[in-house]
């Protein structure tokens, strides 16, 4: 059986917050590049947001879920992705969600995974690292 074409992820951003204005313009605050530096763990961030831009020309974004897994592999959150989220005939799609609060129990690599049916695909990862304190 041939699998139909699906949307392709162009990029994703990790930031403090994403907001859409009435005009449709996005406001993106506090982009993390490339790591999230924290002074100590455990630590709680008030919000951690994700912004995904998809190329819909190959095909639609399939219904499923985007999960964020912690350094030990445990699932922290799962955000549903619905069929026809972006409508017919669109060439690009934007999906954003936030985790509030985002509790960091330990430093390490967090993984972002897109689940569709019985398949899953890693979209990327980010690290939480301990910031080095400046010595006098």
N, C-alpha and C positions, 0 to 999 in steps of 0.2 A: 504494500500500500504506500502510495506517495504522499508525503506530508505536504500540506499547502504552505505557501510562503507566509512568513510572519514579519512583524515589525522588527526593526533593527535599532538597538540602543546607540544613539549618537554620543551622548555623554550624560554624566550625572554629577551633581554638586552636593556637598555636605556643608551645612551652614546652621547658624542660630535660628533663623526664621525666613520663611518665604510668604509673601502676601501679594494677592492680586488686587489691583485698584479697579474701580468701576470702569475705567478706560480700557482695561485688559492688560495694562502694563504690570510687570512683576517687580516687586521690591524684594531684593535679596540682601539680608543683613548677616554679617559675620561669617564669610566663607572660610572654611578650614582648608589650608594648603600646606603640606599634604596631610599632616597629622593633627590630632587634638592633643595639645600639651596641657597637662594638669599638674598642680603643685604636689598633690598627694592623692592616694586612693584609700578608702572609698571617697567618691565625689559625686555630687548631683548637679547636672546642668538643668536649668529651668526648661529648656527646649533644645532638641536637636532635630533639624529638618533636612529632608532629602528632596532634591529636584531632579527629575529625569526628563530628558528630551529624546523622543523616539522618531525615527524615520519610518513613516507609514507607507512609503511608496512600494516596498516589497509585498506588504500585506498588513492585515490588522493586528492590533495588540490583542492577544488572546486573553480570555478571562482566566484568572488565577490569583496569585498573591505574591507580594514582595515581602520577604522575611529578612530580618536582621538577626544574625547569630553572634553571640559573644565569643570571647577568646577560647572558652572551653567547649565551644560548639553548641551551646544551649541557645534555643530560640528566645530572643528578647521581645520581639513583636512581629506581627504579620499584618500587612495592609492589603485589603482586597483590591483586585484589579478586575473591573467589570467589562463584559463584551460591549463593543460600540461606545467605549468611553469617549472617543474623540469624533464620532460621527462618520458618515460615509464621505468619500472623496477627499479627505484631508491628507496632506502630504507629511505633516509633522504633528506630533502630539506632545503635550507636556503633562506630567503627573507629579504632584508634590504631596508630601505628607510629613507630619512631625510626630515626635515622641516626647511627651511632656508628663512628668519630668524624665530625663534620661539619667539613669543611675549607673555609675561606673564602679563596679566592685573591684576590678583589677585592670591593670594595664595589659595591652596586647592587641592582637589583630581581630577586628570585627569584620564579618563577611555579609555582603548583601546578595541575596539569592532570589531569583524569579522562578516561582513554581507554577507550572501549567499542567494540569492533569497529573500523570505519574512521572512527568519529566521535570527536571530542575536545571537551571543554568546560573552560574555565578556571574553576577554583574560587576563585581569589584569588591574592594575591601578598603578599610581605613584602620589606622593604628591610633591607639591612645597610648601616649608616652608620658613618663614623668619628666617634668621640666627640671633642668639643672639650675640650681640656685647659684647666683653669682657670689664668688668668694671675695671678701674685702682685700 
